[in-house]
Amino acid sequence: YIEYIENGNTIKRKLDFYEIPVEIEKDSIYNISGIVNIVHMREISKKRLNKSPVAKVTIDNFNDIKNAIIKNIDFLWHCINNIV
């Protein structure tokens, strides 16, 4: 679940398997919060990225994101094989 405030009300929403809450390393300068939505991932060019990172996710968070990517690819693979 994730909680956020909308129009002064606290909203609690269940996340799907492809939505992973962002967990930033404690030594980050910025207070970043959000969700990694695996379904909306796209390829980006390294040239467009700044040389200095804004923040780093925790290793556990990285593993959660990686596992969600694998689960999503597996889901898509099964869908494609059931259609053909």
C-alpha distances in whole Angstrom, upper triangle without the diagonal:
4,7,10,14,15,19,19,16,12,10,6,5,4,6,9,11,13,10,10,9,13,14,18,20,22,25,24,26,23,20,18,14,12,11,14,14,16,18,19,21,25,27,29,32,32,35,33,31,32,33,31,28,25,23,22,19,19,20,17,15,18,18,15,16,19,18,16,19,21,19,19,23,23,22,24,27,27,27,30,32,31,32,35
4,7,10,13,16,16,14,10,8,6,5,7,7,11,13,13,10,10,8,11,12,16,19,20,23,21,23,20,17,14,11,9,9,12,13,16,18,18,20,23,26,27,30,31,33,30,28,29,31,29,25,23,21,20,17,18,20,18,15,18,19,15,16,20,19,17,20,22,20,20,24,25,24,25,28,29,28,31,33,33,34,37
4,7,10,13,12,10,7,5,4,6,9,10,14,16,17,13,13,11,13,14,17,20,20,23,22,23,20,16,15,11,11,11,15,16,19,21,21,23,26,29,29,32,33,35,32,30,30,32,30,27,24,22,22,19,20,23,20,18,21,22,19,19,23,23,20,23,26,24,24,27,29,27,29,32,32,32,34,37,36,37,40
4,7,10,10,8,6,5,7,9,12,12,16,19,18,15,15,12,14,15,17,21,21,24,21,22,19,15,14,10,10,12,15,16,20,21,21,22,26,28,28,31,32,34,30,29,29,31,29,26,23,21,22,20,21,24,22,20,22,24,21,21,25,25,22,24,28,26,25,29,30,29,30,33,34,33,35,38,38,38,41
4,7,6,5,4,6,9,11,15,16,19,22,22,18,18,16,17,19,20,23,23,26,23,23,20,17,16,13,13,15,19,19,23,24,23,25,28,31,31,34,34,35,32,30,31,33,31,28,24,24,25,23,25,28,26,23,26,28,25,24,28,28,26,28,31,30,29,32,34,32,33,37,37,36,38,41,41,41,44
4,5,5,6,7,10,12,16,17,20,23,22,19,20,18,19,21,23,26,26,29,26,26,22,19,18,15,14,16,20,20,24,24,23,25,28,31,31,34,35,36,32,31,32,34,32,29,26,26,27,25,27,30,29,25,28,30,27,26,30,30,27,29,32,31,29,32,34,32,33,37,37,35,38,41,40,40,43
4,6,8,10,13,15,19,20,23,27,26,23,24,21,23,25,26,29,29,31,29,28,25,22,21,18,18,20,23,23,27,27,26,28,31,34,34,36,37,38,35,34,34,37,35,32,29,29,30,29,31,34,32,29,32,34,31,30,33,34,31,32,36,34,33,36,38,36,36,40,40,39,41,44,43,43,46
4,7,9,13,16,19,21,24,28,27,24,24,22,23,24,26,29,28,30,28,27,24,21,21,18,18,21,24,25,29,29,28,30,33,36,36,38,39,40,36,35,35,38,35,33,29,29,30,29,30,33,32,29,32,34,31,30,34,34,32,34,37,35,34,37,39,37,38,42,42,40,43,46,45,45,49
4,6,10,13,16,18,22,25,25,22,22,20,22,23,25,28,28,31,29,28,25,22,21,18,18,19,23,23,27,27,27,29,32,35,35,38,39,41,37,36,36,39,36,33,30,29,30,28,29,32,30,28,31,32,29,29,32,32,30,32,35,33,32,36,37,35,36,39,39,38,41,44,43,43,46
4,7,10,13,16,19,22,23,19,19,17,19,20,22,26,25,28,26,26,23,20,19,16,16,17,21,21,25,26,25,28,31,34,34,37,37,39,36,34,35,37,34,31,28,27,27,25,26,29,27,24,27,29,26,26,29,29,27,29,32,30,29,33,34,32,34,37,37,36,39,41,41,41,45
4,6,10,12,16,19,19,16,17,15,18,20,22,25,26,28,27,27,24,20,19,15,14,15,18,19,22,22,22,25,28,31,32,35,36,38,35,33,34,36,34,31,28,26,27,24,25,28,26,23,26,27,23,23,27,27,24,26,29,27,26,30,31,29,30,34,34,32,35,38,37,38,41
4,7,10,13,16,17,14,15,13,16,18,21,24,25,28,26,27,24,21,19,15,14,14,17,17,20,21,22,24,27,31,31,35,35,38,35,33,34,36,34,30,28,26,26,23,24,26,23,21,24,24,21,21,25,24,21,24,26,24,24,28,28,26,28,31,31,30,33,36,35,36,39
4,6,10,13,14,11,13,12,15,17,21,24,25,28,26,28,25,21,19,15,13,12,15,14,17,18,19,21,25,28,29,33,33,36,33,31,33,35,33,30,27,25,25,22,23,25,22,19,22,22,19,19,22,21,18,21,23,21,20,24,25,23,24,28,27,27,30,32,31,32,35
4,7,10,11,10,11,11,15,17,21,24,25,28,27,29,26,23,20,16,14,12,14,13,16,16,18,20,24,27,29,32,33,36,33,32,33,35,33,30,28,26,25,21,22,23,20,18,20,20,16,17,20,18,16,19,20,18,18,21,22,20,22,25,24,24,27,29,28,29,33
4,7,8,6,8,9,12,15,18,22,23,27,25,27,24,21,18,15,12,9,11,10,12,13,15,17,20,23,25,29,29,32,30,28,30,32,30,27,25,23,22,19,19,20,17,15,17,17,13,13,16,15,12,15,17,15,14,18,19,17,19,22,22,21,24,27,26,27,30
4,5,5,8,11,14,17,20,23,26,29,27,29,26,24,21,17,14,11,11,9,10,11,13,15,19,22,24,28,29,32,30,28,31,32,31,28,26,24,23,20,20,21,18,16,17,16,13,12,15,13,10,13,14,12,11,15,15,13,15,18,18,18,21,23,22,24,27
4,6,7,11,14,16,19,22,25,28,26,29,26,24,21,18,15,12,11,9,9,10,13,14,18,21,23,26,27,31,29,27,30,31,30,27,26,23,22,18,18,18,16,14,14,13,10,10,12,10,6,9,11,8,8,12,12,11,13,16,16,16,19,21,21,22,25
4,6,10,12,15,18,21,24,27,25,27,25,23,19,17,13,10,8,6,5,7,9,10,14,17,19,23,24,27,25,24,27,28,28,24,23,21,20,17,18,18,16,13,13,13,10,8,10,9,6,7,10,8,7,10,12,11,12,15,16,16,18,20,21,22,24
4,7,9,13,16,19,22,24,22,24,22,19,16,13,10,6,6,5,6,8,10,11,15,18,19,23,24,27,25,23,25,27,26,22,21,19,18,15,16,17,15,12,13,13,10,8,12,11,8,10,13,12,11,14,16,15,16,19,20,19,22,24,25,25,28
4,6,9,12,15,18,21,19,21,19,17,14,11,9,5,5,7,8,11,12,12,16,18,20,23,23,26,24,22,24,25,24,20,19,16,15,11,12,13,11,8,10,10,7,6,10,10,8,10,13,12,12,15,17,17,18,21,22,22,24,26,27,28,31
4,6,10,13,15,18,16,19,16,14,11,8,6,4,6,9,11,14,14,14,18,20,21,24,24,26,24,22,23,25,23,19,17,14,13,10,11,13,11,8,11,12,9,9,13,13,12,14,17,16,16,19,21,20,22,25,26,26,28,30,31,32,34
4,6,10,12,15,13,15,13,11,8,6,5,5,6,10,12,15,15,14,17,19,19,22,21,24,22,19,20,21,19,15,13,11,10,7,9,11,10,7,9,12,10,9,13,14,13,15,18,18,18,20,22,22,24,26,28,28,30,32,33,34,36
4,7,9,12,11,14,12,10,8,7,9,9,10,14,15,19,18,18,20,22,21,24,23,25,23,20,21,21,19,15,13,10,8,5,6,9,9,6,9,11,10,11,14,15,15,17,19,20,20,23,25,25,26,29,30,31,33,35,36,37,39
4,6,8,7,10,9,8,7,8,10,11,12,16,17,21,20,19,21,22,21,23,21,23,22,18,18,18,15,12,10,7,6,4,6,9,10,8,10,13,13,13,16,18,18,19,21,22,23,25,27,28,29,31,33,33,35,37,38,39,41
4,6,6,10,10,10,10,12,14,15,15,19,20,24,23,22,24,24,23,24,22,24,23,20,19,18,15,12,11,7,6,6,5,9,10,10,11,14,15,15,17,19,20,21,23,25,25,27,29,30,31,33,35,36,37,39,41,42,44
4,6,9,10,9,11,13,15,17,18,22,24,27,26,25,27,27,26,27,25,27,26,22,21,21,17,14,13,9,9,9,9,12,13,13,15,17,18,18,21,22,23,24,27,28,29,31,32,33,35,37,38,39,41,43,44,45,47
4,6,9,10,12,14,17,20,20,24,25,29,28,26,28,28,26,27,24,26,25,21,19,18,15,12,11,9,9,11,11,14,16,15,16,19,20,20,22,25,25,26,29,30,31,32,34,36,37,38,40,41,43,45,46,47,49
4,5,7,9,12,15,17,18,22,23,26,25,23,25,25,23,24,21,23,21,18,16,16,12,10,8,6,7,9,11,14,16,15,16,19,20,19,21,24,24,25,27,29,29,31,33,34,35,37,39,39,41,43,45,45,47
4,7,9,13,16,19,20,23,25,28,26,25,26,26,24,24,22,23,21,18,16,16,12,10,8,7,10,13,14,18,20,18,19,22,23,22,24,27,27,28,30,32,32,33,36,37,37,39,42,42,43,46,47,48,49
4,6,10,13,16,17,21,23,25,23,22,24,24,22,23,22,23,20,17,15,16,13,11,7,7,10,12,14,18,19,17,18,22,22,20,23,26,25,26,29,30,30,32,34,34,35,37,39,40,41,43,45,45,47
4,7,10,14,16,19,22,24,23,22,24,25,23,25,24,25,22,19,18,20,16,14,10,9,11,12,14,18,18,16,18,21,20,19,23,25,24,25,28,29,28,31,33,33,34,37,38,38,40,42,43,44,46
4,7,10,12,15,18,21,19,18,20,22,20,22,21,23,20,17,17,19,16,13,9,8,10,10,13,16,17,14,15,19,18,16,20,22,21,21,25,25,25,27,30,30,30,33,35,35,36,39,40,40,43
4,7,10,13,16,18,17,17,20,22,21,23,23,25,22,19,20,21,19,15,12,11,12,11,13,16,16,13,15,18,16,15,18,20,18,20,23,23,23,25,28,27,28,31,32,32,34,37,37,38,40
4,7,9,13,15,14,14,17,19,19,22,22,24,21,19,20,22,20,17,14,13,13,11,14,17,16,12,14,17,14,13,17,18,16,17,21,20,19,22,25,24,25,28,29,29,31,33,34,34,37
4,6,9,11,11,12,15,18,18,21,22,24,21,20,21,23,22,18,16,14,14,12,14,16,15,11,12,14,12,10,14,15,12,14,17,17,16,19,21,20,21,24,25,25,27,30,30,31,33
4,6,9,8,8,12,14,15,18,19,22,19,18,20,21,20,17,15,14,13,11,13,15,14,10,10,12,10,7,11,12,10,10,14,14,13,16,18,18,18,21,23,23,24,27,28,28,31
4,5,6,7,11,14,15,19,20,23,20,19,22,24,23,20,19,18,17,14,17,18,17,13,13,14,12,9,12,13,9,10,13,13,11,13,16,15,15,19,20,19,21,24,25,25,27
4,5,5,9,12,14,18,19,22,20,19,22,24,24,21,20,19,17,15,17,17,16,13,12,13,11,8,9,10,7,6,10,10,8,10,13,12,12,15,17,17,18,21,22,23,25
4,6,9,12,15,19,21,23,21,21,24,26,26,23,23,22,21,19,21,21,20,17,16,17,14,11,13,13,10,8,12,11,8,10,13,11,11,14,16,15,16,19,20,20,22
4,6,10,12,16,18,20,18,18,21,24,24,21,20,20,20,18,21,21,21,18,17,18,16,13,14,15,12,11,14,14,11,13,16,15,14,17,19,18,19,22,23,23,25
4,7,9,13,15,18,16,16,19,21,21,19,18,18,17,16,19,19,19,16,14,16,15,11,12,14,12,9,13,14,11,12,16,15,14,17,20,19,19,22,24,24,25
4,6,10,13,15,13,14,17,20,21,19,19,19,19,18,21,21,22,19,17,18,18,14,14,17,15,12,15,17,14,14,17,18,16,18,21,20,20,23,25,24,26
4,7,10,12,11,12,16,18,19,18,19,19,19,19,22,21,23,20,17,19,19,16,15,18,17,14,16,18,16,15,19,20,18,19,23,22,22,25,27,26,27
4,6,9,8,8,12,14,16,15,16,17,17,18,21,22,23,21,18,20,21,17,17,20,19,16,19,21,19,19,22,23,21,23,26,26,25,28,31,30,31
4,5,6,7,11,13,15,15,17,18,18,20,23,23,25,23,20,23,23,20,20,23,22,19,22,25,23,22,25,27,25,26,29,29,28,31,34,33,33
4,5,5,8,9,12,12,14,16,16,18,21,21,24,22,19,22,23,20,19,23,23,20,23,25,24,23,27,28,27,28,31,31,31,33,36,36,36
4,6,8,9,12,13,16,18,19,21,24,25,27,25,22,25,26,23,23,27,26,24,26,29,27,27,30,31,30,31,34,34,33,36,39,38,38
4,7,9,12,12,14,16,18,20,23,24,27,24,22,25,25,22,23,26,25,23,26,28,26,26,30,31,29,31,34,34,33,36,38,37,38
4,6,8,9,10,13,14,16,20,21,23,21,19,22,23,20,21,24,24,22,25,27,26,26,29,30,29,31,34,34,33,36,38,38,39
4,6,7,9,12,14,17,20,21,24,22,20,24,25,22,23,26,26,24,27,30,28,29,32,33,32,34,37,37,37,40,42,42,43
4,7,10,12,13,17,20,21,24,22,20,24,25,23,23,27,27,25,28,31,30,30,33,35,34,35,38,39,38,41,43,43,44
4,7,9,11,14,17,19,22,20,19,22,24,22,23,26,26,25,28,31,30,30,33,35,34,36,39,39,39,42,44,44,45
4,5,7,11,14,16,19,17,15,19,20,18,19,23,23,22,25,27,27,27,30,32,31,33,36,36,37,39,41,42,43
4,7,10,13,16,18,16,16,19,20,18,20,23,23,22,26,27,27,28,31,32,32,34,36,37,37,40,42,42,43
4,7,10,13,15,13,13,16,17,16,18,21,21,21,24,25,25,26,29,30,30,32,35,35,36,39,40,41,43
4,7,9,11,10,9,13,14,13,15,18,18,18,21,23,23,24,27,28,28,30,32,33,34,36,38,39,41
4,7,8,6,6,10,11,10,12,15,15,16,18,20,20,22,24,25,26,28,30,31,32,34,36,37,38
4,5,5,6,9,10,11,12,14,15,17,18,20,21,23,24,26,27,29,30,32,33,35,36,38,39
4,5,5,6,9,10,10,12,14,15,16,18,20,21,22,24,26,27,29,30,32,33,35,36,38
4,5,5,6,9,10,11,12,14,15,16,18,20,21,22,24,26,27,29,30,32,33,35,36
4,5,5,6,9,10,11,12,14,15,16,18,20,21,23,24,26,27,29,30,32,33,35
4,5,5,6,9,10,11,12,14,15,17,18,20,21,23,24,26,27,29,30,32,33
4,5,5,6,9,10,10,12,14,15,16,18,20,21,22,24,26,27,29,30,32
4,5,5,6,9,10,10,12,14,15,16,18,20,21,22,24,26,27,29,31
4,5,5,6,9,10,11,12,14,15,17,18,20,21,23,24,26,27,29
4,5,5,6,9,10,11,12,14,15,17,19,20,21,23,25,26,27
4,5,5,6,9,10,10,12,14,15,16,18,20,21,23,25,26
4,5,5,6,9,10,10,12,14,15,16,18,20,21,23,25
4,5,5,6,9,10,11,12,14,15,17,18,20,21,23
4,5,5,6,9,10,10,12,14,15,16,18,20,21
4,6,5,6,9,10,11,12,14,15,17,19,20
4,5,5,6,9,10,11,12,14,15,17,19
4,5,5,6,9,10,11,12,14,16,17
4,5,5,6,9,10,11,12,14,16
4,5,5,6,9,10,11,13,15
4,5,5,6,9,10,11,13
4,5,5,6,9,10,11
4,5,5,6,9,10
4,6,5,6,9
4,5,5,6
4,5,5
4,6
4
